[in-house]
Amino acid sequence: MNTVSLIGNLGNDPEVTVLPSGTPMANFRLAVNETYRKGSENVKKTVWVRIKVFGKRAETMGRYLSKGSKIGVRGKLALDEWESEGQKRSKLYIVADNIDFLPSRSGKSEAEPF
């Protein structure tokens, strides 16, 4: 099973491009916060996750979301592998199947979910 669900805030505005096939694609980073106890202290840790979204969802994200927007993401892990200067490289990211717009800190939703 290859399923991932995350809630976090956009670390940057979605970068929307159009692939040679004509399909829109949005790239962005999602900041996912985790809090745990270390002794008597609460420790907050942020994990940065790369996300790709395709099609109408990508266009909608580019139109309505910006850095700091809170969203829920469901999708699958994907891995790009390539070679550069004789070294093997790789990048792990999530291909989102579903994006939910969540209420911001003010309590208002950024836009309607899609």
Residue, then its C-alpha position, 0 to 999 in steps of 0.5 A: m500500500n502506498t498512501v500518505s495523508l498529511i496536514g500542514n502549511l504551504g512553505n511557498d506559493p504553488e509554482v504552476t507550470v504546464l507540461p509538454s502534454g498540456t497538463p498543469m502541474a503545481n509544485f510546493r513544499l508543505a511544512v508538517n509540524e510535530t510536537y513531542r516531549k523530551g524530558s519535561e520540555n515540549v519540542k516542536k519539529t517541522v518536517w518539509v515535504r515536497i508535493k506535486v499536484f496535476g490537472k485542475r487541482a494544480e490550477t486551483m491551487g495556483r489561483y487560491l493558495s499561497k505561502g502559509s495556507k493550511i491544507g490536507v493532502r492525500g496521495k502517494l509517495a514517488l521517487d525521481e532518480w537521475e545521475s548528475e556529475g557521475q553520482k546517483r541522485s534521488k528525490l522523494y515526494i508526494v503526488a497528491d490525489n486530493i487536496d482539502f483547503l482547511p481553515s486558516r488561523s483566523g478560522k476562515s477557509e481559504a477557498e472551497p475544497f476541491 
